[in-house]
């Protein structure tokens, strides 16, 4: 299950990043060679960046590769560090679930109004709701880590 999760999220983020690179290459080349850029390239880049960031978010949490403030860890006993880590994971999960709900609701509201991007008229709601789904998945990662009883750092090969 973990391998499928990593593959899906990694492929999603990787393909979006590849799309940004190809789009940027042809946009810049078009401007330099033919003095004409790709219409809507900025909009496409923005939407693809959303996919890159939120597609990678569950993986960053799964592998423990986010920014960590651990200056006080040397002063705390091991048992207290475990409790602290569990509480931090639960707090992160609660915040991510709240954010997921808000994004899903906002996406639904935008879907009813039919809001699109300015130039290419791409509907915004699937991207906003996709952000919500990926935040929810990241929240599940933190729940799993909170109750796994293991410290899941990238250096220790975190597990879900």
N, C-alpha and C positions, 0 to 999 in steps of 0.2 A: 504494500500500500504506500509506504514511504517513497519507494522508487517511482511509482506512478505519479505521486504528488510532485516530486522533484522534477520529473520529466515534463509534466504538463505546465507547471509554473515556469520552469526554465525555458521550455520551447516557446511559450507565449512571450516572455520578456525578450528572449533572444531573437525571435522573428521580428518583433517590433523594433528592436535596435538595428537589425539588419535593414529593415525598411527605412529607418531614419538615415542610415548611412548611404543607401542606394539613392534615396530621394535627394539628399544633400549633394551627392556626387553629380547627379544629372542636373540639379538646379544650378549649382555653381558652374558646371561645364556649359550649360545653356546660356548663362549670363555672359561668360567669358568668350565663347565661340560665336554665338548668334545674337548676343545682346538681348536675350529674352529668357526670363525665368519661368519656372513651372507655375501656372496659376494655382493658388491655394496651397502652395508648399508649406507656408508657415502654419496654416491650420492643420494640415496633415501631420507635420512634425509635432505640434502640440498634442494632438490626439494620440500619436504613437508614444510620446513621452509618458502620457498617463498610463499606457499599457506597460511600458518598461518599468516604471516605478512601482505600480501596484501589483504587477505580475511578479516582480522580484521580492516584494515585501514579505510574503510568507516564507520564502527561502532564507531571507536574511534572519528572520526570527527563528526558523528551524535550526539553522546552523550557529546561532548565537553570534552573528557577525555585526550586530548593531553597536553603537557607541555605548560603552559601559563606564560608569564612574565607580571605581573600585579602590579608592584611596584609603578607605577605612576598613577594608576587608582583612588586612593584616592584624587589626586590633580586635576583631570579633572572633569568638570561638567558632569552630566549624559547624556546630549544631545551630547556632544563631544565624550563620550565613545561609544555611539551607532554608531556614524559616523565612529569612529576608528575601531570598530568591523566589520562593514560592509565592510570597505576598506580592512581589513586584510582577511576577507573571500573571497573577490574578488581576492586579490593577490594570496591567496592559490589556488583558483579555476584555475586561469590563469596558475600558475606553474604546477599544477596537470594535466591540459589539455595538456600542452606542453610536460610533461613527458609521458603522455599516448600516445601521437602521436609518440614520439621518440621510446617508447617501442614497439608499434604496428609495426612501420616501421622496427625496428631492428629485431623483430620476423619474419616479412615477408622476410627480407633479409636472415636470418638464415635458414628459411624454404626452400628457393631456393638452398642454398648450402648443405642442408641436414645435418647440424651439429647436433651431438648427444652427450650424455654423454660418457665419456671415457670407462667405464667398462660395463655398462648395455645397452648401445646404445639406450637410451631413447631420442627421439627428444626433443630438447630444445625450439623450436619455440612456441609450445602451452603454455608453462609456461611463456615465455617472453610476448607473446601477452595477456595472461591472466592477467599478471601484469599491462599491459596497460589498459585493460578493467576496472580493479578494481581501477586504478588511475583515470580513467574517471568518474567512479561512485562516487568516493570521491570528485572529482571536482564538480559534480552535487550537492552533499550534501552541499558543501560550497556555491554554487550559491543560493540554497534554503535558507540557513541560512542567507546569505547576504541580501536577500529581504524579509525575514519573519518579520523583525522588532522586533523580540524577542531575548533576550539574551538566548543562548542555552547552559547552563552549565549542567554538570551531576547532580549537586545538585538541579537544577531546573527542571529536567526531560525534556531535550531538545526534540523538535519536528522537523519533516522534513516538 
